[in-house]
Amino acid sequence: MDFLNDTDLDLALPVTAEISKELFATEIEKYRESQNDGADMAAFDIDKFLVEKNFHYLPLDALIRDLSGLSQKMVQTLLEQITTNYDDYLSFSNTYTDEENKTLLNLERTQSDLQKFMTQLGHLVQEDITNSQEIIKDVLEYLKKLDEIYGSLRNHSHLTAALSLGKKLSKSLHEMCGIEPLEEEICSGLIEQLYSLVTTSRRILHSFVDSNSPYAHHLRNDYQDLLQEFQISLKILTEKCLENPSSCQKLSLTLVSILKIT
């Protein structure tokens, strides 16, 4: 007899009837027949009908008593099965107690793997993730510094190009100041380009105002030289416009527009 597949185990579990319209109609019909068709339907005991047909309506004490009896019967039946089929019971128990049993070995191996996994997970949470966070933080700070360095180098490159071009244009403008008659178109164009380059250079210099490197000082000196030469040329051209306003109208408008902007 297989202890795990015993088909002879009969615990006689209670079965409740499903309350339905058909069941209720059948019960009414039986009640009428038992009363010789002269029964007063008001005397029909609905509570009694529900108690007889459905255990949901059993009194709590009765239900507890029935369940207690059923539990005792289950324990007694289990003891009888163990007593009469002790070999099967031992075979079932050995599945989880025999040291050489494959199932037990698999369970122990699984438990060992699980403990190892939990140890690795704890190490990951407590140490690896913390270390990774610190590394990521350092990398982000490093990348931020690289961006700052790249931006600074780019600004230096733009400033160097602007100052170099500004020097050439300023020299040309200064030479144009000594030419008679004065070339208004050329002078006006040079003034506008020089003003744009000076403004751009000043803005870039302001971006690394805290820098005290020798190269930064060199760029500031070049900017001051360009600015002074540009101011001298503007002063000369302004005096010429004041001496002869009618012949220097376009140049005068250019000078006035720059004064308004500044």
C-alpha positions as CSV (number, residue, x, y, z in Angstrom):
1,M,0.0,0.0,0.0
2,D,1.4,3.4,-1.0
3,F,1.3,5.7,1.9
4,L,1.4,8.8,-0.3
5,N,-1.4,7.6,-2.7
6,D,-3.8,5.9,-0.3
7,T,-7.2,5.8,-2.0
8,D,-8.8,4.1,1.0
9,L,-8.6,7.2,3.2
10,D,-12.3,8.3,3.7
11,L,-12.8,11.2,6.1
12,A,-16.5,11.7,5.2
13,L,-16.2,15.4,4.8
14,P,-19.5,17.3,5.1
15,V,-21.1,18.4,1.9
16,T,-23.3,21.5,1.7
17,A,-26.2,21.8,-0.7
18,E,-26.3,24.8,-2.9
19,I,-29.4,27.0,-2.2
20,S,-31.2,27.5,-5.5
21,K,-34.7,28.3,-6.7
22,E,-35.2,24.7,-7.8
23,L,-34.2,23.3,-4.4
24,F,-36.5,25.8,-2.6
25,A,-39.5,24.9,-5.0
26,T,-39.0,21.2,-4.4
27,E,-39.0,21.6,-0.7
28,I,-42.2,23.7,-0.8
29,E,-43.8,21.0,-2.9
30,K,-42.8,18.3,-0.4
31,Y,-44.2,20.5,2.4
32,R,-47.5,20.8,0.7
33,E,-47.8,17.1,0.1
34,S,-47.0,16.3,3.7
35,Q,-49.8,18.7,4.8
36,N,-52.3,17.2,2.3
37,D,-52.3,20.3,0.2
38,G,-54.0,22.3,2.9
39,A,-50.8,23.7,4.5
40,D,-50.5,27.3,5.5
41,M,-47.3,28.5,3.7
42,A,-46.8,31.1,6.5
43,A,-46.0,28.2,8.8
44,F,-43.1,27.0,6.6
45,D,-39.9,27.3,8.7
46,I,-37.4,28.9,6.4
47,D,-34.6,28.9,9.1
48,K,-35.0,25.2,9.6
49,F,-34.9,24.7,5.8
50,L,-31.6,26.6,5.5
51,V,-30.0,24.8,8.4
52,E,-30.9,21.4,6.9
53,K,-29.7,22.3,3.4
54,N,-26.7,24.4,3.9
55,F,-24.0,24.3,6.6
56,H,-23.3,28.0,6.3
57,Y,-26.3,28.4,8.6
58,L,-25.2,26.0,11.3
59,P,-24.9,27.4,14.8
60,L,-21.2,28.3,15.6
61,D,-21.1,25.9,18.5
62,A,-22.3,23.0,16.4
63,L,-19.8,23.9,13.6
64,I,-16.9,24.0,16.1
65,R,-18.0,20.7,17.6
66,D,-18.1,19.1,14.1
67,L,-14.7,20.5,13.1
68,S,-13.1,19.3,16.3
69,G,-14.5,15.8,15.7
70,L,-13.3,15.8,12.2
71,S,-9.8,16.9,13.3
72,Q,-9.6,14.1,15.8
73,K,-10.7,11.7,13.2
74,M,-8.0,12.9,10.8
75,V,-5.3,12.5,13.4
76,Q,-6.6,9.0,14.4
77,T,-6.7,8.0,10.7
78,L,-3.2,9.3,10.1
79,L,-1.9,7.4,13.1
80,E,-3.6,4.2,11.8
81,Q,-2.1,4.7,8.4
82,I,1.4,5.1,9.9
83,T,0.9,2.1,12.1
84,T,-0.4,-0.2,9.3
85,N,2.0,1.1,6.6
86,Y,5.1,1.9,8.7
87,D,7.5,0.9,5.9
88,D,6.0,3.3,3.5
89,Y,6.1,6.0,6.2
90,L,9.8,5.3,6.7
91,S,10.5,5.5,3.0
92,F,8.7,8.8,2.8
93,S,10.7,10.1,5.8
94,N,14.0,8.9,4.5
95,T,13.5,11.2,1.5
96,Y,14.4,14.1,3.8
97,T,16.6,12.4,6.4
98,D,19.0,10.0,4.5
99,E,22.4,11.7,4.2
100,E,23.0,10.0,0.8
101,N,19.6,10.9,-0.6
102,K,19.8,12.9,-3.8
103,T,16.9,15.1,-2.9
104,L,18.5,16.0,0.4
105,L,21.8,16.6,-1.3
106,N,20.2,18.9,-3.8
107,L,18.5,20.8,-1.0
108,E,21.7,21.2,0.9
109,R,23.5,22.3,-2.3
110,T,20.7,24.8,-3.0
111,Q,21.0,26.1,0.5
112,S,24.7,26.5,0.1
113,D,24.3,28.4,-3.2
114,L,21.7,30.6,-1.6
115,Q,23.9,31.4,1.3
116,K,26.8,32.2,-1.1
117,F,24.5,34.4,-3.1
118,M,23.3,36.3,-0.1
119,T,26.9,36.8,1.0
120,Q,27.8,38.2,-2.4
121,L,24.7,40.3,-2.4
122,G,25.6,41.8,1.0
123,H,29.1,42.5,-0.2
124,L,27.8,44.1,-3.3
125,V,25.4,46.3,-1.4
126,Q,27.7,47.3,1.4
127,E,31.0,47.7,-0.5
128,D,30.9,47.3,-4.3
129,I,28.0,49.8,-4.8
130,T,29.6,52.3,-2.4
131,N,32.9,52.0,-4.3
132,S,31.2,52.3,-7.6
133,Q,29.4,55.4,-6.4
134,E,32.7,57.0,-5.4
135,I,34.3,56.0,-8.7
136,I,31.4,57.5,-10.6
137,K,31.5,60.6,-8.6
138,D,35.3,61.0,-9.3
139,V,34.8,60.3,-13.0
140,L,32.0,62.9,-13.2
141,E,34.2,65.5,-11.4
142,Y,37.0,64.6,-13.8
143,L,34.8,65.0,-16.8
144,K,33.5,68.3,-15.5
145,K,37.1,69.5,-15.1
146,L,37.8,68.3,-18.7
147,D,34.9,70.3,-19.9
148,E,36.1,73.4,-18.1
149,I,39.6,72.9,-19.5
150,Y,38.2,72.4,-23.0
151,G,36.1,75.5,-22.7
152,S,39.1,77.5,-21.4
153,L,41.3,76.3,-24.3
154,R,38.5,77.0,-26.8
155,N,38.2,80.6,-25.4
156,H,41.9,81.1,-25.5
157,S,42.0,79.9,-29.1
158,H,39.1,82.3,-30.0
159,L,40.6,85.1,-28.1
160,T,44.0,84.6,-29.7
161,A,42.4,84.6,-33.2
162,A,40.3,87.7,-32.4
163,L,43.3,89.7,-31.1
164,S,45.5,88.6,-34.0
165,L,42.9,89.7,-36.6
166,G,42.2,92.9,-34.5
167,K,45.8,93.9,-34.6
168,K,45.9,93.7,-38.4
169,L,42.6,95.6,-38.8
170,S,43.7,98.2,-36.2
171,K,47.0,98.7,-38.1
172,S,45.1,99.2,-41.3
173,L,42.7,101.6,-39.7
174,H,45.5,103.6,-38.2
175,E,47.2,103.9,-41.6
176,M,43.9,104.9,-43.2
177,C,43.7,107.8,-40.8
178,G,46.7,109.5,-42.5
179,I,45.4,109.1,-46.1
180,E,43.8,112.1,-47.8
181,P,41.2,112.2,-49.0
182,L,39.7,110.0,-46.2
183,E,38.2,106.7,-47.4
184,E,34.9,106.7,-45.5
185,E,33.6,103.3,-46.7
186,I,36.8,101.5,-45.8
187,C,37.2,103.3,-42.5
188,S,33.6,102.6,-41.5
189,G,33.9,98.9,-42.3
190,L,37.2,98.7,-40.3
191,I,35.6,100.4,-37.3
192,E,32.6,98.1,-37.3
193,Q,34.8,95.0,-37.5
194,L,37.2,96.2,-34.9
195,Y,34.4,97.1,-32.5
196,S,33.0,93.6,-32.9
197,L,36.4,92.0,-32.3
198,V,37.1,94.2,-29.2
199,T,33.7,93.4,-27.7
200,T,34.2,89.6,-28.3
201,S,37.7,89.7,-26.8
202,R,36.4,91.6,-23.7
203,R,33.7,89.0,-23.2
204,I,36.1,86.1,-23.5
205,L,38.6,87.7,-21.1
206,H,35.8,88.1,-18.6
207,S,35.2,84.3,-18.6
208,F,38.6,83.6,-17.1
209,V,39.0,86.8,-15.0
210,D,40.2,84.7,-12.0
211,S,43.0,83.1,-14.0
212,N,46.5,84.4,-13.1
213,S,48.5,82.3,-15.5
214,P,51.3,84.0,-17.5
215,Y,49.4,83.3,-20.8
216,A,46.3,85.0,-19.4
217,H,48.3,88.1,-18.5
218,H,49.8,88.1,-22.0
219,L,46.3,88.0,-23.6
220,R,45.2,90.8,-21.4
221,N,48.1,92.9,-22.4
222,D,47.5,92.2,-26.1
223,Y,43.8,93.3,-25.6
224,Q,44.9,96.5,-23.9
225,D,47.3,97.3,-26.7
226,L,44.6,96.7,-29.3
227,L,42.1,98.8,-27.3
228,Q,44.4,101.7,-27.0
229,E,45.4,101.7,-30.6
230,F,41.7,101.5,-31.6
231,Q,40.8,104.4,-29.3
232,I,43.6,106.5,-30.8
233,S,42.3,105.8,-34.4
234,L,38.8,106.7,-33.3
235,K,40.0,109.9,-31.8
236,I,41.8,110.9,-35.0
237,L,38.8,110.1,-37.1
238,T,36.4,111.9,-34.8
239,E,38.5,115.1,-35.0
240,K,38.4,114.9,-38.8
241,C,34.7,114.5,-38.8
242,L,34.3,117.5,-36.6
243,E,36.6,119.6,-38.9
244,N,34.6,118.8,-42.0
245,P,31.1,117.3,-41.1
246,S,29.7,117.6,-44.6
247,S,32.3,115.5,-46.2
248,C,32.4,112.7,-43.6
249,Q,28.7,112.0,-43.0
250,K,28.8,108.2,-43.4
251,L,31.9,108.0,-41.1
252,S,30.2,110.3,-38.6
253,L,27.1,108.1,-38.5
254,T,29.3,105.0,-37.8
255,L,31.1,106.8,-34.9
256,V,27.8,108.0,-33.4
257,S,26.2,104.5,-33.6
258,I,29.2,103.0,-31.7
259,L,28.9,105.7,-29.1
260,K,25.2,104.9,-28.6
261,I,26.0,101.2,-28.2
262,T,28.7,101.8,-25.6
